[in-house]
Structures are given as structure tokens and as C-alpha cells.
């Protein structure tokens, strides 16, 4: 009953434009339909503003304030919001955002819990699943987006078949920028396969030379 009362009150007072703008400002101008509803926008009003051009529909359930300035990684933000905030941008997409590789991935790589593997596919998005719950140390925030840490991103990229030279470049760049430590990377690699341990050891040896 209390929830119904809150919804009725929002319908009477109308949408909270300031609340939506504040929320979208922390997400590079993007917001989800659920966030808009929470700010007092009905589904019909959301559809109307989209048709009118006030909002731009980016992906299913994800919108953007038309007048908000564009940003280099807004495609990552839109994809991350579409998949859901229990996900993290990962693999080479995270490495690219951290400027640890020169290449731009053809797909946006996102990791979700294995329990969500039934979720649908999103165009242009490569979904990875994991049974290991990521710790606070393995996740960071960049430009309002949750991404895997440099060490986690490097190892995930290597484990998914990333080219050894690209893995080596990412390790070298991360060391130069002080984003990882040799001991920390070695310790984390030991939790993966022997192939990953050898790949990391070889890359570290080359970066020393």
C-alpha cells in the first residue's frame, strides 16, 4: 500500500527533472527506464519524450538526454546500463578504457555472474560469465562505469585468448603507469592456469629487459 501511495504521489506531482538530470549526469547523460520511473516518469511519458526528441533511445531500456555532451566511452556506459549494474565492463574493453592497449575491441566485453547466463544477448556486446564473485579489489570505477581492475582485466584478457603480444603490452603499460605490481600480478596469475602463469612470467621477463 505504501508503494502504491508513493506512485500516486509521483503521478500527482509529475516527473522530477532535476533528479533525473542529476542521476544521468553521473552516467554520462544516460539513464535506464527503471531509473526514469523512479524519478516520476511514467512509461507513456518516457515514450512520448523519446518520440518528441527530448530523450534519445540508445538501447532497449536505456535512454540519453539529448542535450548532454558526448563522451569517448558513452557506448560502454549505454551497454553496461543495458546489461545491468550487477555486471562489469571487462577484458579488452576495460584495458582500452584504462589505455593499456592500443586496439579498439570490435565488441564491448562485459562480465556477469554465471547465475545470470540466461539473460538475452545485446547487440555488439560480448557477455562473459564467472562463478567467482569479484572482490572490491577486483573492481574499480571509471567515468561512472564499473570495470575490472587492471590485474583482473589483464588476466581475463589472457585467459580468453588475447594475443600474447597484446597481453605483454598491457602488462608493460600497467607497470609503467603504476597500476599493477609485479608481485601482485604473479600472485593473481597463480590462481589461473599454468598457461596464464607462463604467459605472465614471459611478459614480465621481457618488460624487465
PyMOL commands that set and color helices and strands:
alter all, ss='L'
color gray80, all
select helices_A, chain A and resi 2-13+17-25+33-38+43-52+74-83+91-97+114-116+136-138+150-159+164-176+182-189+194-208
alter helices_A, ss='H'
color red, helices_A
select strands_A, chain A and resi 30-32+55-59+62-65+88-89+108-113+125-130+139-142+145-148
alter strands_A, ss='S'
color yellow, strands_A
deselect
rebuild
show_as cartoon
